[in-house]
Amino acid sequence: MPFVPVPKDLTKVKTKVAFNLTRRQLICFGGGALVGVPLYIFTRGSIGNDAAAMLMIGLMLPFFLFGIYEKDGQHLEQVLGHIIRAQFIHPPHRPYQTENIYAALERQNQIDKEAANIEQHTKKAGAKPSARGKAAPGRKKHHPADARRKADHR
């Protein structure tokens, strides 16, 4: 009694139409033949048999790839569509980016060095230090305790 292996997942079994090929493969191979064979016949006289055969193979190859290639249940045009969509139509972007604490500390260190360098140059040049953090002339400098006292009196 002969035994025939039966796959466990029957959804992956393709119906064969003719020559042990699926309908999709027959259509793609037929399209390749419709393009390649006339091209070979019309070009072999002018460019030679070898060059015409190579040209025919080059033009028929995409048809064969579209008929045969399948990955994860998706055909080649679907895979190419996903690649084009991911790379060109909707280019990748990162909606969430983490802040590198070491890079932030390095930037702050660089800023501190630049500030110290500028302060040193201003002292050497005899210029007045900047009025940053000081009260403007004629205005009283506010102290945090004053704000608390005002809030207590209300």
C-alpha positions, 0 to 999 in steps of 0.5 A: 500500500503506497503512502502519500505525504499530506501536509498538516496545513492544507491552506498552503497547498496550491491547485495545479492547473497544467504542467504541475503549475498554478494558474498564476505561474501559467499566466506569468510564464505565458506573459514572459513568453509573449514578450521574450520569444518575438523579441528573440526572433526579431533581434537575432538577425541584427544583433546575433543569436547570443546577444538576442538570447541574453536580451530575451532572458533579461526581459523574461526574468521578471515575469518568472520572478513574479510567477515563482517568488512567494514569501510568507504567503505574499507574492513578489509584487506585494513584497515590493509594494511593502518595501516601496511604501516603507522606504519612500512613501512613508519614510521611517521616523522616530516618534519617541526619542530618548534623551541621552543623559551622558550627552546632556551632561557633556553639552552642559560641561561644554557650555560651562567651559565656554562661559568660564572662558568668556568670563576670563576674557572679560576680566582680562579686558577690564570690561564690566561684568554683565548685569545678569542676575543683578537688579536694574539701577533704580529698581529694587531687587526682589527676594523670595522671602518678600514674595512670601511676606506679600502672600501672608499679608493678603 
